[in-house]
Amino acid sequence: MTTASARFLIVGPQGSGKGTQGVRIAEAFGIPVVSTGDIFRANIKNGTELGKKVQEITARGDLVSDELTGDLVRDRLSEDDAASGFLLDGYPRNRAQVGHLDEFLGDRDEALDAVIELAVPREESIERIALRAQQQGREDDTPEAIAKRLDIYERETAPILEVYGVRGIVDTIDGVGSLDEITERIFAALAARGLTATANA
């Protein structure tokens, strides 16, 4: 059986590999990855009004507001390629954004089918990010910056899992292992929900 629609959210701390796994899931289900980072960059590159606002905010080193982020995500989810499904990465990042997403999807008579949590110990996340910084020469990935971002994740984003957990749609996946092992765990969890990929990853 293949799934008529697949609306997923992937959640995990930095260094959990959610970007890589998100692409694999999206390709297998034939749906777009809707990443806030990508949306911000695309709007800035295209010089849209929303993009100009984002650029001003990020240039100051501030976080983009829930309202503006919500506007950008809703705009992206309204495009044709997201009509039969999508995989969200980076949104919602807090409880307020969960409310905004619920309202948007509710208006379309839609809901998330599954929330995939990649569980990775903090020490493992720090090691992975440090290694990536070394390989890519990323100067912004200092130990202090890494710790700060993980703190923000634990304080703001992790609590959304409680909201979705009550709805019974969270699949917590062990995020330690090879890429293929983790992908297989994700597909097995989704298959148990009756959500079967249209193509093999």
Contacts in CASP RR format, 6 or more apart in sequence:
PFRMAT RR
TARGET T0000
AUTHOR 0000-0000-0000
METHOD contacts of the structure
MODEL  1
MTTASARFLIVGPQGSGKGTQGVRIAEAFGIPVVSTGDIFRANIKNGTEL
GKKVQEITARGDLVSDELTGDLVRDRLSEDDAASGFLLDGYPRNRAQVGH
LDEFLGDRDEALDAVIELAVPREESIERIALRAQQQGREDDTPEAIAKRL
DIYERETAPILEVYGVRGIVDTIDGVGSLDEITERIFAALAARGLTATAN
A
1 194 0 8 1.000
1 196 0 8 1.000
2 196 0 8 1.000
2 197 0 8 1.000
2 198 0 8 1.000
3 29 0 8 1.000
3 113 0 8 1.000
3 194 0 8 1.000
3 195 0 8 1.000
3 196 0 8 1.000
3 197 0 8 1.000
3 198 0 8 1.000
4 84 0 8 1.000
5 84 0 8 1.000
5 85 0 8 1.000
5 110 0 8 1.000
5 113 0 8 1.000
6 29 0 8 1.000
6 30 0 8 1.000
6 31 0 8 1.000
6 84 0 8 1.000
6 85 0 8 1.000
6 87 0 8 1.000
6 113 0 8 1.000
6 195 0 8 1.000
7 85 0 8 1.000
7 86 0 8 1.000
7 105 0 8 1.000
7 110 0 8 1.000
7 111 0 8 1.000
7 112 0 8 1.000
7 113 0 8 1.000
8 25 0 8 1.000
8 29 0 8 1.000
8 31 0 8 1.000
8 86 0 8 1.000
8 87 0 8 1.000
8 88 0 8 1.000
8 112 0 8 1.000
8 113 0 8 1.000
8 114 0 8 1.000
8 115 0 8 1.000
8 116 0 8 1.000
9 87 0 8 1.000
9 88 0 8 1.000
9 89 0 8 1.000
9 92 0 8 1.000
9 112 0 8 1.000
9 114 0 8 1.000
9 115 0 8 1.000
9 116 0 8 1.000
9 164 0 8 1.000
10 18 0 8 1.000
10 19 0 8 1.000
10 21 0 8 1.000
10 22 0 8 1.000
10 25 0 8 1.000
10 87 0 8 1.000
10 88 0 8 1.000
10 89 0 8 1.000
10 115 0 8 1.000
10 116 0 8 1.000
10 118 0 8 1.000
11 18 0 8 1.000
11 90 0 8 1.000
11 115 0 8 1.000
11 116 0 8 1.000
11 117 0 8 1.000
11 118 0 8 1.000
11 157 0 8 1.000
11 160 0 8 1.000
11 161 0 8 1.000
12 18 0 8 1.000
12 117 0 8 1.000
12 118 0 8 1.000
12 119 0 8 1.000
12 120 0 8 1.000
12 153 0 8 1.000
12 157 0 8 1.000
13 120 0 8 1.000
13 122 0 8 1.000
13 125 0 8 1.000
13 150 0 8 1.000
13 153 0 8 1.000
13 154 0 8 1.000
14 125 0 8 1.000
14 129 0 8 1.000
14 146 0 8 1.000
14 149 0 8 1.000
14 150 0 8 1.000
14 153 0 8 1.000
15 120 0 8 1.000
15 124 0 8 1.000
15 125 0 8 1.000
15 128 0 8 1.000
15 129 0 8 1.000
15 132 0 8 1.000
16 118 0 8 1.000
16 119 0 8 1.000
16 120 0 8 1.000
16 125 0 8 1.000
16 175 0 8 1.000
17 118 0 8 1.000
17 120 0 8 1.000
17 128 0 8 1.000
17 175 0 8 1.000
17 182 0 8 1.000
18 89 0 8 1.000
18 118 0 8 1.000
19 33 0 8 1.000
19 35 0 8 1.000
19 89 0 8 1.000
20 179 0 8 1.000
21 116 0 8 1.000
21 118 0 8 1.000
21 179 0 8 1.000
21 182 0 8 1.000
21 183 0 8 1.000
21 186 0 8 1.000
22 33 0 8 1.000
22 87 0 8 1.000
22 89 0 8 1.000
23 33 0 8 1.000
24 179 0 8 1.000
24 183 0 8 1.000
24 201 0 8 1.000
25 87 0 8 1.000
25 116 0 8 1.000
25 183 0 8 1.000
25 186 0 8 1.000
25 187 0 8 1.000
25 190 0 8 1.000
25 197 0 8 1.000
25 201 0 8 1.000
26 32 0 8 1.000
26 33 0 8 1.000
26 86 0 8 1.000
26 87 0 8 1.000
27 199 0 8 1.000
27 201 0 8 1.000
28 187 0 8 1.000
28 197 0 8 1.000
28 198 0 8 1.000
28 199 0 8 1.000
28 200 0 8 1.000
28 201 0 8 1.000
29 85 0 8 1.000
29 87 0 8 1.000
29 197 0 8 1.000
29 198 0 8 1.000
29 199 0 8 1.000
30 198 0 8 1.000
30 199 0 8 1.000
31 82 0 8 1.000
31 84 0 8 1.000
31 85 0 8 1.000
31 86 0 8 1.000
31 87 0 8 1.000
32 81 0 8 1.000
32 82 0 8 1.000
32 85 0 8 1.000
32 86 0 8 1.000
32 87 0 8 1.000
33 86 0 8 1.000
33 87 0 8 1.000
33 89 0 8 1.000
34 73 0 8 1.000
34 76 0 8 1.000
34 77 0 8 1.000
34 82 0 8 1.000
34 86 0 8 1.000
34 87 0 8 1.000
34 88 0 8 1.000
34 89 0 8 1.000
34 91 0 8 1.000
35 88 0 8 1.000
35 89 0 8 1.000
35 90 0 8 1.000
36 64 0 8 1.000
36 69 0 8 1.000
36 72 0 8 1.000
36 73 0 8 1.000
36 89 0 8 1.000
36 90 0 8 1.000
36 91 0 8 1.000
36 93 0 8 1.000
37 90 0 8 1.000
39 72 0 8 1.000
39 73 0 8 1.000
39 76 0 8 1.000
40 51 0 8 1.000
40 54 0 8 1.000
40 58 0 8 1.000
40 64 0 8 1.000
40 72 0 8 1.000
43 50 0 8 1.000
43 51 0 8 1.000
43 54 0 8 1.000
43 72 0 8 1.000
44 51 0 8 1.000
44 52 0 8 1.000
44 54 0 8 1.000
44 55 0 8 1.000
50 68 0 8 1.000
50 71 0 8 1.000
50 72 0 8 1.000
50 75 0 8 1.000
51 72 0 8 1.000
53 68 0 8 1.000
54 64 0 8 1.000
54 68 0 8 1.000
54 72 0 8 1.000
57 63 0 8 1.000
57 64 0 8 1.000
57 65 0 8 1.000
57 68 0 8 1.000
58 64 0 8 1.000
64 72 0 8 1.000
66 94 0 8 1.000
66 96 0 8 1.000
66 97 0 8 1.000
66 100 0 8 1.000
67 100 0 8 1.000
69 91 0 8 1.000
69 93 0 8 1.000
69 97 0 8 1.000
70 91 0 8 1.000
70 97 0 8 1.000
70 100 0 8 1.000
70 101 0 8 1.000
70 104 0 8 1.000
73 88 0 8 1.000
73 91 0 8 1.000
73 101 0 8 1.000
74 104 0 8 1.000
76 82 0 8 1.000
77 86 0 8 1.000
77 104 0 8 1.000
88 101 0 8 1.000
91 97 0 8 1.000
91 101 0 8 1.000
92 98 0 8 1.000
92 99 0 8 1.000
92 100 0 8 1.000
92 101 0 8 1.000
92 160 0 8 1.000
93 156 0 8 1.000
93 157 0 8 1.000
93 160 0 8 1.000
94 156 0 8 1.000
94 157 0 8 1.000
94 159 0 8 1.000
94 160 0 8 1.000
95 159 0 8 1.000
95 160 0 8 1.000
95 163 0 8 1.000
97 160 0 8 1.000
98 160 0 8 1.000
98 163 0 8 1.000
98 164 0 8 1.000
101 112 0 8 1.000
105 111 0 8 1.000
105 112 0 8 1.000
112 164 0 8 1.000
112 169 0 8 1.000
113 169 0 8 1.000
113 193 0 8 1.000
113 195 0 8 1.000
114 169 0 8 1.000
114 170 0 8 1.000
114 171 0 8 1.000
114 189 0 8 1.000
114 190 0 8 1.000
114 193 0 8 1.000
114 195 0 8 1.000
115 161 0 8 1.000
115 164 0 8 1.000
115 165 0 8 1.000
115 169 0 8 1.000
115 170 0 8 1.000
115 171 0 8 1.000
116 171 0 8 1.000
116 173 0 8 1.000
116 186 0 8 1.000
116 189 0 8 1.000
116 190 0 8 1.000
117 161 0 8 1.000
117 170 0 8 1.000
117 171 0 8 1.000
117 172 0 8 1.000
117 173 0 8 1.000
118 173 0 8 1.000
118 175 0 8 1.000
118 182 0 8 1.000
119 172 0 8 1.000
119 173 0 8 1.000
119 174 0 8 1.000
119 175 0 8 1.000
120 128 0 8 1.000
120 175 0 8 1.000
120 176 0 8 1.000
121 176 0 8 1.000
122 150 0 8 1.000
124 176 0 8 1.000
125 146 0 8 1.000
125 150 0 8 1.000
126 143 0 8 1.000
126 146 0 8 1.000
126 147 0 8 1.000
126 150 0 8 1.000
129 141 0 8 1.000
129 146 0 8 1.000
130 141 0 8 1.000
130 143 0 8 1.000
130 146 0 8 1.000
132 138 0 8 1.000
132 141 0 8 1.000
133 139 0 8 1.000
133 140 0 8 1.000
133 141 0 8 1.000
161 170 0 8 1.000
164 170 0 8 1.000
171 186 0 8 1.000
171 189 0 8 1.000
171 190 0 8 1.000
171 193 0 8 1.000
173 182 0 8 1.000
173 185 0 8 1.000
173 186 0 8 1.000
173 189 0 8 1.000
174 182 0 8 1.000
174 185 0 8 1.000
175 182 0 8 1.000
175 185 0 8 1.000
176 182 0 8 1.000
183 201 0 8 1.000
187 197 0 8 1.000
187 201 0 8 1.000
190 196 0 8 1.000
190 197 0 8 1.000
END
